[in-house]
Amino acid sequence: MAVEFTDSNFNEVALDSGKPIMVDFWAEWCGPCRIIGPIVDELANDYEGRVVIGKVNVDNNSELSAKYGIRNIPTILFIKDGEVVDKSVGASPKNVLEEKLDALL
């Protein structure tokens, strides 16, 4: 299951982990977000212990959304060593996200 990232816990749970990070920016009212949500949860299980995978509800966490310049959802960021190294906008298939995750490792 993906971690729930918030404005207040993101640095501690994600950035301070020392691991690559995948962040799904989403909202409950977003149809494509609901499609990709289960895929993100599957990936969290598949990559457990190797990558920190979590979700940010943009309606409740405006600081993180602003910090990373999120304009469209779903947007998935791939972060390594504190820097965004890749991103995916829109509902991407699982294999595309797996390729991006594998590139982080």
TITI-961353 format. One record per atom (N, C-alpha, C, O, CB): atom name; x, y, z. Coordinates in Angstrom, 2 decimals, decimal comma, always signed. Glycine has a CB too. Example, Ala and Ser with C-alpha at 12.3 -4.5 7.8 and 13.67 -1.06 7.14 Angstrom:
BEGIN
('N'; (+13,19; -5,69; +7,80))
('CA'; (+12,30; -4,50; +7,80))
('C'; (+13,20; -3,30; +7,80))
('O'; (+14,24; -3,32; +8,46))
('CB'; (+11,31; -4,47; +9,05))
('N'; (+12,85; -2,25; +7,08))
('CA'; (+13,67; -1,06; +7,14))
('C'; (+12,90; +0,03; +7,87))
('O'; (+13,41; +1,14; +8,04))
('CB'; (+14,08; -0,60; +5,72))
# end
This chain:
BEGIN
('N'; (+0,84; -1,19; +0,00))
('CA'; (+0,00; +0,00; +0,00))
('C'; (+0,88; +1,25; +0,00))
('O'; (+1,87; +1,32; +0,72))
('CB'; (-0,95; +0,00; +1,22))
('N'; (+0,51; +2,20; -0,80))
('CA'; (+1,28; +3,44; -0,90))
('C'; (+1,15; +4,26; +0,38))
('O'; (+0,13; +4,22; +1,07))
('CB'; (+0,80; +4,26; -2,12))
('N'; (+2,21; +5,00; +0,69))
('CA'; (+2,24; +5,88; +1,85))
('C'; (+1,43; +7,13; +1,53))
('O'; (+1,41; +7,58; +0,39))
('CB'; (+3,71; +6,25; +2,23))
('N'; (+0,76; +7,69; +2,54))
('CA'; (+0,06; +8,96; +2,34))
('C'; (+1,02; +10,09; +2,72))
('O'; (+1,30; +10,31; +3,89))
('CB'; (-1,26; +9,04; +3,19))
('N'; (+1,52; +10,79; +1,70))
('CA'; (+2,40; +11,92; +1,94))
('C'; (+1,56; +13,17; +2,20))
('O'; (+0,51; +13,36; +1,59))
('CB'; (+3,35; +12,15; +0,73))
('N'; (+2,02; +14,01; +3,13))
('CA'; (+1,35; +15,27; +3,42))
('C'; (+2,40; +16,39; +3,44))
('O'; (+3,60; +16,14; +3,42))
('CB'; (+0,59; +15,21; +4,78))
('N'; (+1,91; +17,62; +3,48))
('CA'; (+2,82; +18,76; +3,59))
('C'; (+3,74; +18,61; +4,79))
('O'; (+4,91; +18,99; +4,75))
('CB'; (+2,03; +20,07; +3,68))
('N'; (+3,19; +18,05; +5,88))
('CA'; (+3,96; +17,99; +7,13))
('C'; (+4,88; +16,77; +7,24))
('O'; (+5,86; +16,83; +7,98))
('CB'; (+3,01; +18,00; +8,29))
('N'; (+4,58; +15,67; +6,55))
('CA'; (+5,42; +14,47; +6,73))
('C'; (+6,34; +14,15; +5,55))
('O'; (+7,14; +13,23; +5,64))
('CB'; (+4,54; +13,29; +6,98))
('N'; (+6,24; +14,88; +4,44))
('CA'; (+6,97; +14,52; +3,23))
('C'; (+8,48; +14,48; +3,42))
('O'; (+9,13; +13,52; +3,02))
('CB'; (+6,63; +15,50; +2,13))
('N'; (+9,05; +15,50; +4,03))
('CA'; (+10,51; +15,53; +4,22))
('C'; (+10,96; +14,34; +5,04))
('O'; (+11,93; +13,66; +4,68))
('CB'; (+10,94; +16,83; +4,90))
('N'; (+10,28; +14,07; +6,14))
('CA'; (+10,68; +12,99; +7,05))
('C'; (+10,49; +11,61; +6,41))
('O'; (+11,41; +10,79; +6,42))
('CB'; (+9,88; +13,07; +8,35))
('N'; (+9,31; +11,37; +5,86))
('CA'; (+8,97; +10,04; +5,34))
('C'; (+9,62; +9,75; +3,99))
('O'; (+10,02; +8,62; +3,72))
('CB'; (+7,46; +9,90; +5,23))
('N'; (+9,72; +10,77; +3,15))
('CA'; (+10,22; +10,55; +1,79))
('C'; (+11,66; +11,01; +1,62))
('O'; (+12,56; +10,19; +1,41))
('CB'; (+9,34; +11,26; +0,79))
('N'; (+11,89; +12,30; +1,71))
('CA'; (+13,22; +12,84; +1,39))
('C'; (+14,31; +12,34; +2,32))
('O'; (+15,44; +12,13; +1,88))
('CB'; (+13,18; +14,34; +1,43))
('N'; (+14,00; +12,14; +3,60))
('CA'; (+15,01; +11,69; +4,55))
('C'; (+15,21; +10,17; +4,54))
('O'; (+16,02; +9,65; +5,31))
('CB'; (+14,61; +12,14; +5,94))
('N'; (+14,49; +9,46; +3,68))
('CA'; (+14,56; +8,00; +3,66))
('C'; (+15,86; +7,49; +3,05))
('O'; (+16,28; +6,37; +3,33))
('CB'; (+13,37; +7,43; +2,90))
('N'; (+16,49; +8,30; +2,21))
('CA'; (+17,69; +7,85; +1,53))
('C'; (+17,41; +6,93; +0,35))
('O'; (+18,34; +6,41; -0,27))
('CB'; (+18,59; +7,15; +2,50))
('N'; (+16,14; +6,74; +0,03))
('CA'; (+15,74; +5,86; -1,08))
('C'; (+15,14; +6,69; -2,20))
('O'; (+14,71; +7,83; -1,97))
('CB'; (+14,74; +4,78; -0,60))
('N'; (+15,09; +6,14; -3,41))
('CA'; (+14,35; +6,81; -4,48))
('C'; (+12,88; +6,92; -4,09))
('O'; (+12,37; +6,13; -3,29))
('CB'; (+14,51; +6,05; -5,84))
('N'; (+12,20; +7,90; -4,67))
('CA'; (+10,81; +8,19; -4,29))
('C'; (+9,95; +8,30; -5,54))
('O'; (+10,36; +8,88; -6,55))
('CB'; (+10,72; +9,50; -3,44))
('N'; (+8,74; +7,74; -5,45))
('CA'; (+7,73; +7,96; -6,48))
('C'; (+6,53; +8,59; -5,79))
('O'; (+6,00; +8,04; -4,82))
('CB'; (+7,33; +6,61; -7,22))
('N'; (+6,10; +9,75; -6,29))
('CA'; (+5,00; +10,49; -5,67))
('C'; (+3,87; +10,67; -6,68))
('O'; (+4,08; +11,21; -7,76))
('CB'; (+5,48; +11,87; -5,14))
('N'; (+2,69; +10,21; -6,31))
('CA'; (+1,49; +10,34; -7,13))
('C'; (+0,67; +11,51; -6,59))
('O'; (+0,13; +11,43; -5,49))
('CB'; (+0,64; +9,02; -7,14))
('N'; (+0,57; +12,60; -7,36))
('CA'; (-0,27; +13,74; -6,99))
('C'; (-1,66; +13,48; -7,58))
('O'; (-1,79; +13,30; -8,79))
('CB'; (+0,33; +15,11; -7,51))
('N'; (-2,69; +13,47; -6,73))
('CA'; (-4,02; +13,07; -7,16))
('C'; (-5,10; +13,84; -6,39))
('O'; (-4,79; +14,63; -5,49))
('CB'; (-4,21; +11,55; -6,96))
('N'; (-6,36; +13,61; -6,75))
('CA'; (-7,52; +14,14; -6,02))
('C'; (-8,67; +13,15; -6,19))
('O'; (-8,75; +12,43; -7,18))
('CB'; (-7,92; +15,58; -6,53))
('N'; (-9,55; +13,14; -5,19))
('CA'; (-10,67; +12,17; -5,22))
('C'; (-11,61; +12,40; -6,41))
('O'; (-12,18; +11,44; -6,92))
('CB'; (-11,47; +12,26; -3,93))
('N'; (-11,77; +13,64; -6,84))
('CA'; (-12,72; +13,96; -7,92))
('C'; (-12,14; +13,70; -9,32))
('O'; (-12,84; +13,87; -10,31))
('CB'; (-13,13; +15,42; -7,81))
('N'; (-10,89; +13,28; -9,39))
('CA'; (-10,18; +13,10; -10,66))
('C'; (-10,35; +11,66; -11,16))
('O'; (-9,85; +10,72; -10,54))
('CB'; (-8,67; +13,44; -10,49))
('N'; (-11,04; +11,50; -12,28))
('CA'; (-11,28; +10,17; -12,85))
('C'; (-10,01; +9,41; -13,18))
('O'; (-9,85; +8,27; -12,73))
('CB'; (-12,10; +10,29; -14,09))
('N'; (-9,08; +10,00; -13,95))
('CA'; (-7,83; +9,29; -14,26))
('C'; (-7,02; +8,93; -13,00))
('O'; (-6,30; +7,94; -12,98))
('CB'; (-6,97; +10,13; -15,19))
('N'; (-7,15; +9,76; -11,96))
('CA'; (-6,45; +9,46; -10,69))
('C'; (-6,99; +8,17; -10,08))
('O'; (-6,23; +7,38; -9,52))
('CB'; (-6,61; +10,64; -9,69))
('N'; (-8,29; +7,97; -10,18))
('CA'; (-8,90; +6,76; -9,62))
('C'; (-8,48; +5,53; -10,42))
('O'; (-8,41; +4,42; -9,88))
('CB'; (-10,44; +6,88; -9,60))
('N'; (-8,21; +5,72; -11,70))
('CA'; (-7,75; +4,60; -12,54))
('C'; (-6,33; +4,20; -12,14))
('O'; (-6,03; +3,01; -12,03))
('CB'; (-7,80; +4,99; -14,04))
('N'; (-5,46; +5,17; -11,93))
('CA'; (-4,05; +4,89; -11,67))
('C'; (-3,79; +4,54; -10,20))
('O'; (-2,76; +3,94; -9,89))
('CB'; (-3,21; +6,09; -12,07))
('N'; (-4,69; +4,91; -9,30))
('CA'; (-4,50; +4,65; -7,87))
('C'; (-4,17; +3,20; -7,53))
('O'; (-3,21; +2,96; -6,81))
('CB'; (-5,73; +5,06; -7,13))
('N'; (-4,94; +2,23; -8,01))
('CA'; (-4,63; +0,83; -7,71))
('C'; (-3,27; +0,38; -8,28))
('O'; (-2,60; -0,47; -7,69))
('CB'; (-5,71; -0,07; -8,26))
('N'; (-2,87; +0,95; -9,41))
('CA'; (-1,56; +0,63; -9,99))
('C'; (-0,45; +1,12; -9,06))
('O'; (+0,53; +0,42; -8,84))
('CB'; (-1,41; +1,26; -11,40))
('N'; (-0,62; +2,32; -8,53))
('CA'; (+0,37; +2,88; -7,60))
('C'; (+0,48; +2,00; -6,36))
('O'; (+1,58; +1,75; -5,87))
('CB'; (-0,01; +4,34; -7,20))
('N'; (-0,66; +1,51; -5,86))
('CA'; (-0,63; +0,62; -4,70))
('C'; (+0,09; -0,70; -5,02))
('O'; (+0,85; -1,21; -4,20))
('CB'; (-2,07; +0,33; -4,21))
('N'; (-0,15; -1,24; -6,22))
('CA'; (+0,55; -2,47; -6,63))
('C'; (+2,06; -2,24; -6,69))
('O'; (+2,84; -3,07; -6,22))
('CB'; (+0,05; -2,95; -8,01))
('N'; (+2,46; -1,11; -7,26))
('CA'; (+3,88; -0,80; -7,37))
('C'; (+4,51; -0,63; -5,99))
('O'; (+5,66; -1,00; -5,78))
('CB'; (+4,09; +0,46; -8,20))
('N'; (+3,75; -0,05; -5,05))
('CA'; (+4,26; +0,12; -3,69))
('C'; (+4,59; -1,25; -3,08))
('O'; (+5,59; -1,39; -2,38))
('CB'; (+3,23; +0,87; -2,80))
('N'; (+3,75; -2,23; -3,35))
('CA'; (+4,02; -3,59; -2,87))
('C'; (+5,20; -4,22; -3,62))
('O'; (+6,06; -4,86; -3,01))
('CB'; (+2,77; -4,47; -3,02))
('N'; (+5,22; -4,04; -4,94))
('CA'; (+6,27; -4,65; -5,77))
('C'; (+7,66; -4,12; -5,43))
('O'; (+8,65; -4,85; -5,49))
('CB'; (+5,96; -4,41; -7,24))
('N'; (+7,74; -2,84; -5,09))
('CA'; (+9,04; -2,19; -4,86))
('C'; (+9,30; -1,90; -3,38))
('O'; (+10,18; -1,11; -3,04))
('CB'; (+9,11; -0,89; -5,65))
('N'; (+8,54; -2,54; -2,51))
('CA'; (+8,68; -2,32; -1,07))
('C'; (+10,12; -2,56; -0,63))
('O'; (+10,74; -3,56; -1,00))
('CB'; (+7,71; -3,24; -0,28))
('N'; (+10,64; -1,63; +0,17))
('CA'; (+12,00; -1,75; +0,67))
('C'; (+13,06; -1,16; -0,25))
('O'; (+14,20; -0,93; +0,16))
('CB'; (+12,31; -3,17; +0,93))
('N'; (+12,68; -0,93; -1,51))
('CA'; (+13,64; -0,38; -2,48))
('C'; (+13,32; +1,05; -2,88))
('O'; (+14,22; +1,85; -3,13))
('CB'; (+13,67; -1,25; -3,72))
('N'; (+12,03; +1,37; -2,94))
('CA'; (+11,57; +2,70; -3,34))
('C'; (+10,44; +3,11; -2,40))
('O'; (+9,60; +2,28; -2,04))
('CB'; (+11,08; +2,73; -4,84))
('N'; (+10,43; +4,38; -1,98))
('CA'; (+9,32; +4,90; -1,19))
('C'; (+8,27; +5,39; -2,18))
('O'; (+8,52; +6,32; -2,95))
('CB'; (+9,79; +6,06; -0,20))
('N'; (+7,10; +4,77; -2,15))
('CA'; (+6,03; +5,13; -3,07))
('C'; (+4,83; +5,63; -2,27))
('O'; (+4,35; +4,97; -1,35))
('CB'; (+5,62; +3,91; -3,96))
('N'; (+4,37; +6,82; -2,65))
('CA'; (+3,26; +7,41; -1,92))
('C'; (+2,41; +8,33; -2,77))
('O'; (+2,70; +8,59; -3,94))
('CB'; (+3,77; +8,16; -0,73))
('N'; (+1,35; +8,82; -2,13))
('CA'; (+0,36; +9,67; -2,81))
('C'; (+0,20; +10,97; -2,05))
('O'; (+0,29; +11,01; -0,82))
('CB'; (-1,00; +8,94; -2,93))
('N'; (-0,03; +12,04; -2,80))
('CA'; (-0,31; +13,35; -2,22))
('C'; (-1,67; +13,81; -2,74))
('O'; (-1,85; +13,98; -3,95))
('CB'; (+0,81; +14,39; -2,58))
('N'; (-2,62; +14,00; -1,83))
('CA'; (-3,92; +14,55; -2,21))
('C'; (-3,73; +16,06; -2,39))
('O'; (-3,48; +16,77; -1,42))
('CB'; (-5,03; +14,22; -1,13))
('N'; (-3,86; +16,54; -3,63))
('CA'; (-3,57; +17,95; -3,92))
('C'; (-4,55; +18,89; -3,26))
('O'; (-4,22; +20,05; -3,00))
('CB'; (-3,58; +18,18; -5,41))
('N'; (-5,75; +18,43; -2,97))
('CA'; (-6,75; +19,28; -2,32))
('C'; (-6,37; +19,56; -0,87))
('O'; (-6,75; +20,60; -0,32))
('CB'; (-8,12; +18,63; -2,38))
('N'; (-5,64; +18,66; -0,24))
('CA'; (-5,30; +18,80; +1,18))
('C'; (-3,85; +19,21; +1,42))
('O'; (-3,48; +19,51; +2,55))
('CB'; (-5,56; +17,51; +1,88))
('N'; (-3,03; +19,24; +0,39))
('CA'; (-1,59; +19,48; +0,55))
('C'; (-1,08; +20,46; -0,50))
('O'; (-0,31; +20,08; -1,39))
('CB'; (-0,80; +18,16; +0,47))
('N'; (-1,51; +21,69; -0,40))
('CA'; (-1,17; +22,70; -1,41))
('C'; (+0,30; +23,08; -1,41))
('O'; (+0,83; +23,48; -2,45))
('CB'; (-2,01; +23,94; -1,19))
('N'; (+0,98; +22,96; -0,27))
('CA'; (+2,41; +23,33; -0,23))
('C'; (+3,24; +22,42; -1,13))
('O'; (+4,05; +22,91; -1,92))
('CB'; (+2,94; +23,25; +1,21))
('N'; (+3,03; +21,11; -1,02))
('CA'; (+3,79; +20,17; -1,86))
('C'; (+3,45; +20,36; -3,34))
('O'; (+4,33; +20,32; -4,20))
('CB'; (+3,51; +18,71; -1,44))
('N'; (+2,18; +20,57; -3,62))
('CA'; (+1,75; +20,77; -5,01))
('C'; (+2,41; +22,01; -5,59))
('O'; (+2,86; +21,99; -6,74))
('CB'; (+0,22; +20,89; -5,09))
('N'; (+2,48; +23,07; -4,81))
('CA'; (+3,12; +24,31; -5,28))
('C'; (+4,63; +24,13; -5,40))
('O'; (+5,22; +24,58; -6,38))
('CB'; (+2,80; +25,47; -4,32))
('N'; (+5,25; +23,47; -4,42))
('CA'; (+6,70; +23,26; -4,44))
('C'; (+7,15; +22,56; -5,71))
('O'; (+8,18; +22,91; -6,30))
('CB'; (+7,13; +22,46; -3,22))
('N'; (+6,38; +21,56; -6,13))
('CA'; (+6,75; +20,77; -7,31))
('C'; (+6,05; +21,23; -8,60))
('O'; (+6,16; +20,57; -9,63))
('CB'; (+6,44; +19,32; -7,05))
('N'; (+5,33; +22,35; -8,53))
('CA'; (+4,72; +22,92; -9,72))
('C'; (+3,68; +22,04; -10,38))
('O'; (+3,59; +21,97; -11,60))
('CB'; (+5,77; +23,22; -10,71))
('N'; (+2,87; +21,37; -9,56))
('CA'; (+1,86; +20,46; -10,10))
('C'; (+0,70; +21,28; -10,67))
('O'; (+0,04; +22,02; -9,95))
('CB'; (+1,35; +19,48; -9,00))
('N'; (+0,46; +21,13; -11,97))
('CA'; (-0,61; +21,86; -12,65))
('C'; (-1,73; +20,92; -13,13))
('O'; (-2,88; +21,32; -13,25))
('CB'; (-0,04; +22,64; -13,84))
('N'; (-1,37; +19,67; -13,40))
('CA'; (-2,33; +18,68; -13,88))
('C'; (-2,21; +17,43; -13,03))
('O'; (-1,14; +17,10; -12,53))
('CB'; (-2,10; +18,34; -15,39))
('N'; (-3,34; +16,73; -12,87))
('CA'; (-3,30; +15,47; -12,13))
('C'; (-4,00; +14,40; -12,96))
('O'; (-4,90; +14,72; -13,73))
('CB'; (-3,98; +15,61; -10,72))
('N'; (-3,60; +13,16; -12,83))
('CA'; (-2,50; +12,70; -11,99))
('C'; (-1,13; +13,08; -12,58))
('O'; (-0,91; +12,98; -13,78))
('CB'; (-2,58; +11,19; -11,79))
('N'; (-0,24; +13,50; -11,70))
('CA'; (+1,17; +13,68; -12,05))
('C'; (+1,97; +12,82; -11,10))
('O'; (+1,78; +12,87; -9,88))
('CB'; (+1,60; +15,19; -11,97))
('N'; (+2,87; +12,03; -11,65))
('CA'; (+3,74; +11,19; -10,83))
('C'; (+5,17; +11,68; -11,01))
('O'; (+5,68; +11,75; -12,13))
('CB'; (+3,60; +9,67; -11,21))
('N'; (+5,81; +12,01; -9,88))
('CA'; (+7,20; +12,45; -9,91))
('C'; (+8,10; +11,32; -9,43))
('O'; (+7,73; +10,55; -8,54))
('CB'; (+7,41; +13,70; -9,04))
('N'; (+9,27; +11,24; -10,03))
('CA'; (+10,29; +10,27; -9,63))
('C'; (+11,47; +11,08; -9,11))
('O'; (+12,06; +11,87; -9,84))
('CB'; (+10,70; +9,32; -10,84))
('N'; (+11,80; +10,89; -7,84))
('CA'; (+12,80; +11,71; -7,16))
('C'; (+13,96; +10,82; -6,69))
('O'; (+13,76; +9,77; -6,10))
('CB'; (+12,18; +12,46; -5,95))
('N'; (+15,17; +11,28; -6,98))
('CA'; (+16,36; +10,58; -6,53))
('C'; (+17,33; +11,62; -5,96))
('O'; (+17,57; +12,65; -6,59))
('CB'; (+17,03; +9,76; -7,69))
('N'; (+17,86; +11,34; -4,78))
('CA'; (+18,78; +12,26; -4,12))
('C'; (+18,18; +13,66; -3,99))
('O'; (+18,89; +14,66; -4,13))
('CB'; (+20,11; +12,33; -4,88))
('N'; (+16,88; +13,73; -3,73))
('CA'; (+16,20; +14,99; -3,51))
('C'; (+15,84; +15,77; -4,76))
('O'; (+15,24; +16,84; -4,66))
('CB'; (+17,03; +15,84; -2,67))
('N'; (+16,18; +15,26; -5,92))
('CA'; (+15,92; +15,95; -7,19))
('C'; (+14,92; +15,18; -8,04))
('O'; (+14,97; +13,95; -8,11))
('CB'; (+17,23; +16,15; -7,97))
('N'; (+14,01; +15,91; -8,68))
('CA'; (+13,07; +15,27; -9,61))
('C'; (+13,86; +14,87; -10,86))
('O'; (+14,44; +15,72; -11,53))
('CB'; (+11,87; +16,23; -9,97))
('N'; (+13,87; +13,57; -11,15))
('CA'; (+14,63; +13,07; -12,30))
('C'; (+13,73; +12,63; -13,46))
('O'; (+14,20; +12,44; -14,58))
('CB'; (+15,51; +11,92; -11,87))
('N'; (+12,44; +12,46; -13,18))
('CA'; (+11,51; +12,05; -14,24))
('C'; (+10,10; +12,34; -13,76))
('O'; (+9,87; +12,52; -12,56))
('CB'; (+11,68; +10,54; -14,61))
('N'; (+9,16; +12,39; -14,70))
('CA'; (+7,76; +12,55; -14,31))
('C'; (+6,85; +11,96; -15,36))
('O'; (+7,24; +11,76; -16,51))
('CB'; (+7,42; +14,02; -14,08))
('N'; (+5,63; +11,69; -14,94))
('CA'; (+4,61; +11,15; -15,81))
('C'; (+3,32; +11,92; -15,53))
('O'; (+2,89; +12,01; -14,39))
('CB'; (+4,42; +9,60; -15,60))
('N'; (+2,71; +12,48; -16,58))
('CA'; (+1,46; +13,22; -16,42))
('C'; (+0,36; +12,44; -17,12))
('O'; (+0,50; +12,03; -18,27))
('CB'; (+1,58; +14,66; -16,99))
('N'; (-0,74; +12,24; -16,41))
('CA'; (-1,85; +11,46; -16,95))
('C'; (-1,77; +10,03; -16,48))
('O'; (-0,84; +9,63; -15,78))
('CB'; (-1,85; +11,52; -18,47))
('N'; (-2,77; +9,25; -16,86))
('CA'; (-2,84; +7,85; -16,45))
('C'; (-1,93; +7,00; -17,33))
('O'; (-2,24; +6,72; -18,49))
('CB'; (-4,30; +7,33; -16,52))
('N'; (-0,80; +6,61; -16,78))
('CA'; (+0,17; +5,79; -17,51))
('C'; (-0,03; +4,31; -17,17))
('O'; (-0,43; +3,99; -16,05))
('CB'; (+1,62; +6,22; -17,17))
('N'; (+0,25; +3,42; -18,12))
('CA'; (+0,16; +2,00; -17,82))
('C'; (+1,25; +1,56; -16,83))
('O'; (+2,29; +2,22; -16,70))
('CB'; (+0,26; +1,17; -19,11))
('N'; (+1,01; +0,48; -16,16))
('CA'; (+1,93; -0,02; -15,12))
('C'; (+3,33; -0,24; -15,66))
('O'; (+4,31; +0,11; -15,00))
('CB'; (+1,40; -1,32; -14,53))
('N'; (+3,46; -0,80; -16,87))
('CA'; (+4,79; -1,10; -17,40))
('C'; (+5,62; +0,16; -17,63))
('O'; (+6,84; +0,12; -17,48))
('CB'; (+4,67; -1,87; -18,71))
('N'; (+4,98; +1,28; -17,98))
('CA'; (+5,70; +2,54; -18,17))
('C'; (+6,24; +3,03; -16,82))
('O'; (+7,39; +3,47; -16,73))
('CB'; (+4,78; +3,62; -18,80))
('N'; (+5,42; +2,93; -15,79))
('CA'; (+5,86; +3,35; -14,45))
('C'; (+6,96; +2,44; -13,93))
('O'; (+7,89; +2,90; -13,27))
('CB'; (+4,67; +3,36; -13,47))
('N'; (+6,85; +1,14; -14,21))
('CA'; (+7,91; +0,19; -13,80))
('C'; (+9,25; +0,53; -14,45))
('O'; (+10,30; +0,46; -13,80))
('CB'; (+7,50; -1,26; -14,18))
('N'; (+9,22; +0,91; -15,73))
('CA'; (+10,46; +1,29; -16,41))
('C'; (+11,10; +2,50; -15,74))
('O'; (+12,32; +2,54; -15,56))
('CB'; (+10,18; +1,59; -17,90))
('N'; (+10,28; +3,46; -15,38))
('CA'; (+10,79; +4,68; -14,72))
('C'; (+11,34; +4,35; -13,33))
('O'; (+12,36; +4,89; -12,91))
('CB'; (+9,68; +5,75; -14,62))
('N'; (+10,65; +3,46; -12,62))
('CA'; (+11,14; +3,04; -11,30))
('C'; (+12,45; +2,28; -11,42))
('O'; (+13,38; +2,52; -10,65))
('CB'; (+10,09; +2,17; -10,58))
('N'; (+12,53; +1,38; -12,37))
('CA'; (+13,76; +0,60; -12,56))
('C'; (+14,95; +1,51; -12,89))
('O'; (+16,08; +1,22; -12,51))
('CB'; (+13,56; -0,44; -13,68))
('N'; (+14,68; +2,61; -13,59))
('CA'; (+15,75; +3,55; -13,92))
('C'; (+16,27; +4,27; -12,67))
('O'; (+17,40; +4,74; -12,66))
('CB'; (+15,24; +4,58; -14,95))
('N'; (+15,45; +4,35; -11,63))
('CA'; (+15,87; +4,99; -10,37))
('C'; (+16,82; +4,11; -9,58))
('O'; (+17,65; +4,60; -8,81))
('CB'; (+14,64; +5,33; -9,51))
('N'; (+16,70; +2,80; -9,77))
('CA'; (+17,46; +1,85; -8,94))
('C'; (+18,87; +1,59; -9,44))
('O'; (+19,61; +0,82; -8,83))
('CB'; (+16,72; +0,55; -8,85))
# end
